[in-house]
């Protein structure tokens, strides 16, 4: 019991003004507290993931690791300040990652890496920073792990965007986004079996690069949400070329439609995702993946006369999350995507008229305590070339199958 008043150790009672600010911060969501010096509602959090992988695929390179570890520490900050123009939000997701091998790749020895996954500001409808593309929707939701071998576009890049929030939960968005992460490059049409010379592999264009133009329209409600996405992509040589960022005057595009439906009648928190995409000269938007690193869908082929043959493709994915009870849930997911080469000479040059990419998988998660979860996940990936011709600069094999097992321990705070 403390007698008397005004002692240095006595706790100060909140004033009506500070109590109002605290109530406002609580309204922002769980975990927010009031920072009086900045008049800001702040939430600090983080996570720790420890994952172990076991991999195999056809013709596995001897230098690649069949099993490896990944440990990730993530620090989350979410600061929100009320202004005359609405809420000013500053968000970060900063990661330190230690791994013993690259995804499906060779052993690494350089230790931990700093990975700024998400750093952005939202203010008066604008979004500035490095974050997930506005184009993305499904983005491998409920697929766990740092290195999933799953079909589904999930791309972090620079974004300058604006969002119009309309009635009934509708939202329209427009953004200018970084192009380097979307460049799948241009391949030359060469004689079958011939090697690609440096001059042939480099795009002669050199005009200034335009960013990606992305627009979306969607709605969120109690039933779920949907999004329609579109993107314009200036076709350019892959960044790995000697003339990084060399561009052309031709443009590709991508379209996507996705829907997520809440299914409480099957289980509390159950959801179903469905998504389909089409691309013409912008194949990165399809979300195709080859764990071996040998499979890449180019944006276009360059004929000897300098004209381009755009590569077209499509993908479709689905995922269902079921909550068995408060401690157990599972997800099943799968997808198929492909790209096709319409030009006969380009088909001969690349060694195939097109490639199909399959992916199926499932996971099971046990949550013995709210901030701690254990996940076991398996996914299978297959790509298969049509009309395969060996000895070309294209795919090394007519078909390649890959399996991945992952055991993940995750804690949040």
N, C-alpha and C positions, 0 to 999 in steps of 0.2 A: 504494500500500500504506500502510495506517495502522498505526503502531506504538504500543503502549501502549493503555490502556483508560480509559474514563470521560471521553473528550474530549467537548466540547460538540457536535461535529459527528458523533459516532458515532450510528448508528441503533440504537434500542432493540429488542431481540428481543421478539416477542410472548410474553406470559405464557400459561400454559395456559388461564386464564380468558378472556383476550381472544381467543385462538385459537378457543375454543369459541363465543364470540359471533360471530366472523367466519364460522365454518362455518354457524351458524344463519342468518345473513343471506344467505349464498350459497344456502341451501336455499329462501329466499323467492322466488328467481328471479334471472335475470341482471341485473346493474347495481346490485344492492343493496350498500351498504357499512355498516359498523357505526359508530354515533355514540356514543362511550363516555359523554359527559356526560349523555345522556338515555336510555341503554340501548335505543336505537332503531335499527332497520334502515331505512335511507333510500335512496331512489332518486330521482335528479334526471334529467330529460330534457326534450326539447322537439321542436318541429318548425317548419318554415317552408314555407308554401305560397304559390305565385304562380300565379294562374289568370287566363286571359283567355277571355271569353265572346263568342259571336256569336249573336244571337237574332232571331227574326222570328215574328210571329203575325198572324192575321187582324185587320184594322182596327187596326193598331198605332198607339197614341197618338203624336202628333208630339213630345210632350215626353219620351218614353221613349228611353233609350239602346239602340241596336241592338247595340252592342258596348261592353264595359267590362272593367276589371281589378279583381281582388281579391287583396290580399296579407295573409296571416295569420301572425302569430308566436304560437306556443303554448308555454307553460311548464307542465311536468308535475312534480308532486311526489307521492311515495307513501311515507308514513312508517308503519312497523309496529312496535308495542311489545308484548311479551309481558306479560300480566297474569294474575292468579289467575282471571279470568273469560274468558280467551281473548285473542286478538289484538285490540289497539286499532289500527285503521287510519284514517289521515287522508289523504284524496286530493284533489288539486286539478288542474284543467285550466283555465288562465287564458289568454285570447286577447286579442291586440291586432289589430284588423282595420282595414285601410285599403282603401277601395273608391271607385271613380269613379261608381258608380250603385247604387241599391237593386236587389235581385233583380228582374229583368225590369222595372225601374221607372225613375223619373226620376233625372237626374244629381244627385249629392250634392257638397257643397262644404265640409263641416265636418271633413274630414280623418279621422284615425284614431280608432277607438272601442275602449274597453275592454269585453270581453265575458267575464264569468265563466261559462264553459260548464258546469263541474262542480266543486262544492265540497261534500264530504260526509265524514261520519265513520261508521265501522262499528265496533260494539262489542257484544259479548255477544248477537249476533243482531239487534241494532237497527241501523237506518240512518237518519241524520239529515242533512238538508241539501238542496242544490239539485242535482238530477241527472236522469237519464233516468227517465221513468215506469216503474214496475214492470210496467205493462200491456204495454209495447212488447216485441216479439220480433224480427222481421226488421229493422225500423228502417233500411231502405235499406243493408243490409250490402253492402260491395264496390261500391256506387255512389259515385263520387268527386266531390269538389268541394263548395264551400260552398253553392251555389244550385242543386241538382238539381231538375228539374221532374218528380219521380217520385212515384207513389202509394206510400204506406207511412208509417204512423204513427211519428214520431220526435219526441218532445216532452220538453223539459227544463222541470222545474217543482219547486217545493218538495215534499219527501217526508219523511214520518215512517213508517217501516215496520219490520216484523219478519220474519225468515226462520227457518223451521224446516228444518234439514238432516236428512234422514231416511236410512235405509239404501239401498243400491244406487243412490246418486246422485240420489235423489228430493229435491225441495225444494218446500216450500209457503211462500207469502209473503202478507202482508197489509199494506196501507199506507193512510194518509190523505194525499191529495195536493192541491196547490193547484188551485182550481177556475177561476181567471180564465183560464188558458191553454186551458181546455176549453169555454168559453162561445162558442157560435155564435149565440146570441141568439134572439129571438122577433120575427117579423114580423106586423104586423096584416093582417087580411083587409080589403082596401079595394076599392072599385069599380074596374073595369078602367079604366086610364089615369089614375086619380086620384092626386094626390100624397099622400105620407105626411106627415101633420101631426106636429108634435113630440109632442103628447099621445098620438097613436096609436102612435108608435114607442117609447114608453116603457112599460115594464112597471109597472103600478100596485103590484105587490107590493113589500114592503120588509123582509121577515123576514130574520133573520140567515142568512148563507150557510153551508151545510154543505160540508165538503171533499168531494173525490171519494173514494169507498170502492172500493179496488182489491184483488182477490185473484187469486193465480196458483198453479198447480201444474204441476210439470214434472220432467224427468229429464235428466241429462247422462251420457254414457258414451262409450266408444270409437267407437260407431256414429254418434254425433251428439247431438242433444238435441231436446226438444220442450217446448212450454209451452201450457197452457190459461189464458186470462185472462178476468176479468170485472170490470165496473166499474158502479157506481151514480152517477148524475149528476143533481144538482138543477138543474132547468131554470130559467134566468135570462136576463134581458135582456143583450144583448151589452155588453161593457165600454165600447164607444164611446158608449153612450147617456149622457144627462145624469145619470141616476140610476145611477151605476156600481154594479154588484153587486146590483141589485134582483132579488129571487128570487120563486119561486112555490112552491106546495105540491106541485107535480107533479115526478115523478122520471122520468128516462130511464135507459137501461142500454145496455151494450155487451158483446159476447162475442167472443172471438177464439181461434183455434187455429193454432199454427204448429209446423213441424218443420224441422230442419236435418239433412241426412244427409251423412256423409263418404263420398266415392266414390274411395278410393285405387286401385281397379281401373281408373279412367279417367285418373288422374293424381295424383301426390303433392300433397296439399293440396286436391284438388277437393272442392267442396261444392255442395249443392243446397238451396235454401230454398223452402218452400211455406207460404202463410199465407192464412187467410180470416177475415173479421170481419163481424159483424152489429151494427147499432145501431138503437135505437128511442128517439128524443128525445135522442141523444148523438152527433151526427154527426161531431164532431171526431175520434172514435176510428177512423173509417174511413180516415183518411189521404188523403182526396181533395185535389187541388191544381189550381188554375188560375193559370198564370203571369201572366196579365193583371191579377190582383187583383180581377176583376169577379165571379168565381164564388164563392159561399159557400152552403153547405148549412145553412140555419137549423135549430135544434133543434126549433122548433115554430112554428105560426101561432096567433094569437089571434083568435077570432071576436068579433063585436060583443057577444055576450052574456057575454063574459069567459072562456069555456071555451077550452081549448087543443087543437089538432090536432097531435099529435107527428109528426115527419118520420122515416121509416124508410129504412134503406139497408143496403148490403152492399158488400164489396170482397174481391178475391182477387188475390194477387200471387205471383210466382215469380222466382227468380234462380239462375243457374248460373255458378259460377266454375271456370275450367279453367286449370291451370298447364301451359303448353306445355313449358317447361324452367325452369332456375333463374333466367333473366333475363326471360322473357316470360310474361304471363298475360292473360287476357281474361275479361270477364263479360258475360252477356246477361241482361236483366231486362225484366219487363213486368207489367202489372196492369190490372184493370178494376174500377171501382167505380161505384155509382149511388145516388141517393136518389129516393124516390117520395113524392108528395103525394096522400093519399087523399081529402081533402075537395074537393068540386067548386068551392066558392066560393074556397077557397085556391088552387086551380089557376088559376082565372080571374084572381085577384088577382096571383099571382106570374108568370103568363104561360106556365106550363108545368106538365105533370102529373108531370114528373120529368126528371132529367138523368143521362146516362151519361158517365163519365170514363175515357178510354183512355190508356195510357202504355206505350211500348216504347222500348228503348234498348240500347246496348252500349258497352263501352270496351275499350281495349287499353293495357296498361302495360308499359313497358320499364324494367328495373332494371339499369343498367350497373354500379352499385356498391350494396352493401347499404343504405347510408343515403340513396341518391338514386334517385328514380324519375320517369319522365315518362309522363303519361297523356293519351290522346286519347279523348274521350267524346262520344257523340251520344245525345240522347233526344228523343222525339216525344210530344206531349201533345195530346189532343183532348177537348173536352167538347161534348156535343150534347143539345139540349133536345127533349123529346117534346111534340107538340101546341103548338108555339111560337106565342105571340101577341105581336106587336110592340107597343111603346108602353106597356108595363106597368112596374111597379117592379122586375120580376125581371131575367132575363138580357137583355143588350143585343143579343145575336145568337143566332140559332137554333143555330149551331155555331161553334166557334172552334178553330183548329188552331195549334199552336206547335212550333217546332223550336229546339233549342239545341245548339250545338257548344261544347266546352270543351277547352282545352289547359292542362294543369296540370304544374307542376314542383314536386316535393316533396322536402324533405330532412329527415331526422330525426337526432337526436343524444341 
